[in-house]
Amino acid sequence: MGERTVEVVRAGALTTVQDRGRPGHAHLGVPRSGALDAPAAALANRLVGNPVGAAVLETTLSGCAVRPRCAVWVAVTGAPCRVTVDGRPVGPGTAVRVPAGAVLDLGRAVAGVRSYLALSGGVAVEPVLGSRSTDLLSGLGPAPLVDGAVFPLGAPGPPRGWVDVAPQPGPPGVLVLGVRFGPRADWFTAGALRALTTGAYRVSAASNRVGLRTEGPALDRAVGAELPSEGVVLGAVQVPADGRPVVFLADHPTTGGYPVVAVVREADLAAAAQAAPGTPVRFVVASARGGRPGRR
């Protein structure tokens, strides 16, 4: 039971391997990918003594359960959930030692969407283009976890600094996204631009790692022509045919044929990763100093 591997006991609705992703490959048609709530993933790694960019597990809503085949330090951050080791409750937001053969279970998120599990040494699946991240759009990286799968861990790092519990932001009650208009804001009416920043939007249940979809006022186009595909970036607010804004997240396509009315401040996207379906969304015009925070 000393090998540095971990068995998946319960994969949950969607559990993927994520690190900092693959920035810099958009010209090849490869999305950035990576942990949607990057600060939460980095915090989990720090708690167990990993480099902040080590690969972690990202769960979605229903958590997961794993059985390490060696003793390992773990930390759970992001969406709060019940965490147990062989049925015994342990605290989130702190480092916990899990014995070899014990079952570590992350329960359903009680708020938010995505929890992050860091294990000392990091998830050591084979990297692709410099990253171990699962990319749901392009299919690069490891497949989402399934029951019974086994994955390797890297060598553990130096001893950690001890904390009783690490503070972290809670999931947003209202998701406030700072935006700057463009590059295709002129394809929309003045009324549509007002509707974007004053309308009552909420997170759609159809949201995923590709994009946060919204429900609310449709944005009317001033230009009805077809738009040739052009490059899009992380945080782009694309407006498809139904007029409801979509905020592109880590697995977004690198090009698109619908106009982008605005771009969300990157610092606000971690909060978007934790906004559950039905969460109210406000788009606000960002200031020159970087906009407003995304968690309220």
N, C-alpha and C positions, 0 to 999 in steps of 0.2 A: 504493500500500500504506500510505498515511498515515491513512486514516479510522479513527476510534476505534471499531472493531467487532471482534468475535471470532467465528470460525467454530467450530462443534462438529464435531470429527473423529470422536470416539467418545463417545457419551453415557453408556455404562455402564448398570448395572442400574437405577439411579434417581438422577438428578442434578437438583436443583432449585435455584432462586434463593431465598435466604433472607436476611432482615435481622432486626430485632428484633420483627417481627410486628405484629399489630393488637390490642393490648390495649384494653379499654374498649368493645368492641362485642358483648359477650355478650348484651345485651338485644335485639339484632337477630338473634341466632342465628349470629353470626360467631365462630369460634374465634380464639384468639390467633395461632396459627401461629408462624413465626419459626424461627431456627436451634435445633436440639435441644440442641447443645452450645454454648451462648451464649458461654462464656468462650473457647473455641477460635476461634469466628468473630471475636470482638472482638480477639483477639491477632493473627490474620492481618491484619486491617485496620490495626492499629497498626504492624505491620511494614512495610507499604507506604505509610504516610502517609495512610490514609483515616480519616474519622471512624469510631468503633467501631461505629456502627450502619449503615454502608454495606452494600449488598447484596453477598453472596458466593455462590459455588456450594457446595452441600452434596452430596457424593457418598455413595453407599451401597455398601460392600463392594468393588465392582469398579472404583472410580475413574472417570476420564474422560480425554479428550484434547481439547485446543482449539488453535486456530491464531489468535493475534492478528494483526490487519492493521496494527498499529502497534507500535512498541517499547513495552513495558509492564513495570512492576515487579510481581512476583507473590510470594506467600507461601503455603505449605501448612502447615496445622496439623491438630490432631485426631488421628484414627486414623493411625498411622504407615504409610507406603506408599513404594514406590520412585518417585521423581520424576525425570523426564528432560526435557531440552530437545534436540530433534533427536537423541535417543538418548544424549545425554551426561548421566550422573547429576549431579544437583544436590542440595543439602542441603534437607531440610524444616526448618521452624521458623526460617527466615531469609529476607530479601528477596533475590530473584534477578531480574536483568534479562533479559527474553526479547525477542530481536529480532523485528521485523516479519516475518511469514511462517514463523517457526519453530514447531514442534509441541511444545507442553508436555503431557506425559503423566503422569498420576497413576495408578500401578498399583494392583493389588488390595491392600486393607488387610492388613497382616501381623499386626495385632492390632486389636481394637476394630471399629467399624462405619462411622463417618462421618468423612470428611476434609473440610476446608474450604479452598477456593481463593479468595483475595482478589487482585484485580487493581487496580492504581492507577487511581483515578477511580471505582471501584465499578461493579457491573452496573447499567446505567441504563435498565432496562425501565420501562414506564409503571406508576406506583404505583396501587394500588386501596385506597381507604379509608386512605390515608397509608402504605401498605407495599407493597414489591415482592415480598413473600414468596409462594411457591407454597403454597396450602392444598389438600391432597389430599382433605380431607373435603368442603368446600363448593365447591371448584373455583375459588375466587377466585385472582387473581394469574396469572402466566405458567404455561403448561403445563410439565410436566417436559421437560428437554432431549431432543432427538432428533438423530440424525446429520444433519449438513448445515445445522442451524439457525444463524442469525446473530443475535447480540445486541449492543446498544451499550454503550459504556463512558462514564462521566462524565469531567469534566475532572480531571486529576490534582491532588493537593493539594501542600502545601509539602514540602520535603525531609524525609526520615525520619531518625530517630536510628539509628545503626548498631549492630547486635549480631551476633556470630558465630552464635549460636543462642539461641533463646528457650526457657527451660525451661517445660514444661507437664506436667500429670499424665498418667500412662500409663493405658490402659484398665484397668478393674477386674478383678482376679483373682477377687474376691468382691465383689458389689454389695451394699453396706450402705445401706439406706434408712431414715432416721429418720422415724417416723410419729407422728401424734397420732390417737387414736381419735375417731370421730364422722364425720358427724352421725348415722349409722344403726347405730352399734355395738350398740345395744340390740336390733337385729333378728337378732343372732347369739348362739349359745350361749356360755357361759363357756369351754367346751372349744374352740370355734372361735377365740376371741380368743387363747387360749394357743397354738393351732396356728399362727396367723398369725405370732406373734413367736418361736416355737421350731421351727417346721417347716422341712424341707429343701426349699426352692424353687429353681428354676432358670429361666433365661430361655427362653421358647418361641420356636421358629423362626417362629411366626405373628405375632411382634411387628412393629410398623411405627410410622410417625410419629403415628398416632392413639393407640396405647397399647402399653405393654410388657406382654405376656401372660406368665403364669407357668405352670409345671408343678410340681405338688406336692400337698400335702394339700388336699382340698376343705373349705371352711368351711361348717359346718352352720348352718342358719337356726333361730332361735327363733321367728320370726314368718313364717308361710307366706303371708300375704296379698299381693295385688298392691300395688306401690308406684306411686302416680301420678308421672308425670314431674316432676322437680324439677331445679333448677340444679346443675351440677357444675363444679368448678374444676380448674385445672392441678394435677396430682399426686394427684387423687382416686383412691382404691383402690376400684374398683367390683367387685362380686362378681356375675357373671352366673349363669345357671341351672346351669352345671356346677360352681360353687363355687370355681373357681380365680381368684385375685385378678388384676385388670388395673389397671395404673398408667397413668392418663391422661397423655399427653404433649401436645406443642404443638398438634396438629391434632384434639384431642378434641372431641366434641360438647359443646354448651353446656347440654344437658339430658339426663337419662337416667332410665330406669324401673327400674333395678336398684339395690339399696341400696349406699351408700358406707360401708364399714366404717371407713376411716381416710383421712388425707391425708398424703402424703409431703412432707417439708421441701423447699422449692423448690431450695435449694442443692445437693441430692443428685441432681437430675434431669439435670444435665450428665453425670454418670457413667452414669446409666441410658441415655443416648443412645449410649454407647460399649460397652455390655454385649452381647457377642455371644451368639447362641443357645448354650445349655448352661451359661452363666455361673451359678454359685451365687448365690442371692439371699437376703439376710437382712433381715427387717423388725424394727427395734428401736424401742422407745418413745423418742421424742425427749425430751430434757431441756427444762426451761423456758428454758435459755439457747440453744436452737436446735438441739439434737440432735447427731448424730455424723456424721462425714464419710462420703461415699458411695463413696470409692475406697480399696481395700485392696490 
